[in-house]
Amino acid sequence: MNRTAATRLQALACLALSLGLGHAAQASDHLDTPSVIGDPRADIGDLYAWTAPDGKHLNLVMDIVGHTFSDKLDYVFHIDSGKRFGHSTASTALRCRFSSGTDVTCTAGDADKAQGNPGDSKGLVSEHGSFRVFAGPRDDPFFNNVKGTRAAYDKAHAALEAGAKVDAAGCPAFDAPTVRAVADEWRHTQGGPAKNLLAGWTTSAIVISIDLGTVNKGGPLLAVWAATQGPTRQIDRAGRPLTGNALLGTLAPEEISDAFKETYNMATPADGAKFVDEIASNLGLYDGFDGKCGNQWLADGKAAPARRYHALAALLADDRLWVNSASATCTQFFAVERAALGGNRELAKDCGGRAPNYSASNVWRSMLVDGTPDSVSDGLTRDERAHSDSVFPFLAAPDAQAAATGAYQ
């Protein structure tokens, strides 16, 4: 038995449970650090970015866990642009600062500015008309069968405790009954139909639709990440779902894990190299969930065990949502990355990114298990509310009672 792998998987099971316990756990950026949890207004839950169906705009959503926005913080969308995947040559910052819940100033670099009340669902239009912004309570589109995920991890942990071998790269050799049991638990909630633990959660959302010409100066490939910025430092950041908190500090004691994640939250994608080894050390566990080692996306079967997962770890450590703004067809999470790195040329005309109705968590897990986008399912395919990728402000209005009482958390 590999005690390290067993302990790591038990930590993943605890992490899965934590998705549903407490205000900061209600989105894909879960189990955050004390400084972020201490002020939910600084806590980014989810980030969405995709090309509008008209092919002329980039749509952006930043979900904030707190039920108000802080007047001490900047809420920033960073949009890097370039002509080739992985190489950006220009950047635009969309920065919003609230003086109150009914007064915001948002700037798109030096190009345009919007100031006023962002609460109208039609959006506050900027001075030169290049973007519009909404900010207020919305239903969060993220969905996740948390209890089923935890049960799946528990099955794998039990197999490790019973003696399942783990190779030098950290990939466990689960037998066929374990693989079937893991998949079955993942698709159900306590033996019954899958349930979304996050159903009905209301977030505070910043929603922007901006002319592509304002953000694609370097080229049509856009790399998007979000941050909350305090007076002296960056407090939180978000790119793709799950990576930042699911693959960092999994085994470490709480104080070390928190320090690791604090460093990550204050970093930028350019600092990604310092997190690659830690992310790689956790990828092997996912690779083994289908009973086969080495078929994870971008896994290098010819490399030394310590390097098997480094290509994927480097991609995840960069942690930006890549959007092909030359396309107005948006169907696949990881589409841009798979077209560029995985040989999936059929996705070359997909915008990728993350639209509100993507099943992003299932795709993320599937790519980590066997390199396909649809092998792992937690039994859920959609949120309970209807969201739009075309009608501003895209996210469904919140539950009326939650909106009236401010009970967003």
Secondary structure, DSSP 8 states (H G I E B T S, - for coil): --HHHHHHHHHHHHHHHHTTSSGGGSSSS-S--HHHHT-GGG-EEEEEEEE-TTSSEEEEEEEESSSS--TT-EEEEEEEEESBTTB--EEEEEEEEEEETTEEEEEETTTEEEEE---STT-EE-TTSSEEEEEEEEE------HHHHHHHHHHHHHHHHTT--B-TTS-B---HHHHHHHHHHHTEETTEE---TTTT-EEEEEEEEEEHHHH-TT-SEEEEEEEEE-SSSEEEEESSSSHHHHSSSSSS-HHHHHHHHHHHHH--GGGGGGGHHHHHHHHHHHHGGGS-SS-STT--TTS-GGGTTHHHHHHHHH--EEEETT------TTHHHHHHHS--GGGTT--BSB-TT--HHHHHHHHHHHS-SSS---S--S-SS---SSSTT-S----HHHHHHT---
